[in-house]
Amino acid sequence: MKNFIKTNVVTQNLMSFSGFKGMYIFSLLLDGPKTYNDIKNAIESHEYLRETISIDTIRIYFNSLKKLGCVIKRINKNHKAFYYIESHPFELNISEEQVNSIVKIYKAISKSIDFSDYVALTKFFEKISKYITNENLKTKLINLSPLSNIDLKLIEDLKRCVENNNEITILYNSPNSGHKNIVIISDKLHINNGKLYFAGYNSEYENYSDFLVSRIIKIVSINLNKPKLIIPDYVVVYECKKIDNTPFELVEGEKIIEETNDKIIIEYTSKNKFLITQRILSHTTNCKIVSPQSFKEEIVSCLKQAKEGYFEK
């Protein structure tokens, strides 16, 4: 044991061969149906075991596994008998009530955890879901994370680009124009409405955009020679009427700079001009822009265009 602690290498002196053979036969039957000869050959060629085993001895191991609670089934195919484990007591037994509790806890903490925690939790859900036999509960748990069904390596690569503010070219599956290459200066990864977005700045068109990571096919290239560019912030000040006793919920980048009995004045700072525009328009007639004047004019123009669209003949 001292040698194992020192070297972390398993040797034959550390093994109970009877116990190991039982575990090995268990794993073989879990992988899929096996004949007696399949099991015999696997044991004879194993790097540690390398011994001849009789069919009677294999039956003894089968009986031992059955006593532990394993259900071993036999099927016949091409005049051969195959054996497999239908169920066993070592499965992870998570009830629907427990899954619902996990979902509630996840939703409660997801708004305040670091992005690396999202990655760790996604890997955790994927790992334990492999041991859940109820397909509905398995699907519910796997799809809980906004990172689910996305290549975690791609996420890790994007995260490194964000940390270095790399200019990268991504192959993006646009819902409007299909596959296309987009050059972007990496800024951040963030969760919005339960979906993962990659955000950055396109210096050619001078706009800041969000891209669904689930639509990013791959990173085509990373421009390591491009000098680091400071992405400009947009700062907009607007006021909102208070509606009864309804509390005003701030989003990321907003802060209250003044408050009276009937209105709240908010300063909104973001690199994403489109996001600010969406936020302002979502308040409808309860909102009025204070500054800057240029942004106020853009919003007025946007509203006029929308109005004209409704009255076109």
Secondary structure, 3 states (H helix, E strand, C coil): CHHHHHHCCCCHHHCCHHHHHHHHHHHHHHHCCECHHHHHHHHHHCCCCCCCCCHHHHHHHHHHHHHCCCEEEEEEECCEEEEEEEECCCCCCCCHHHHHHHHHHHHHHCCCCCHHHHHHHHHHHHHHHCCCCCHHHHHHHHCCCCCCCCCHHHHHHHHHHHHHCCEEEEEEEECCCEEEEEEEEEEEEEEECCEEEEEEEECCCCEEEEEEHHHEEEEEEEECCCCCCCCCCEEEEEEEECCCCCCCCCCCCEEEEEECCCEEEEEEEECCHHHHHHHHHHCHHHEEEEECHHHHHHHHHHHHHHHHHHHCC
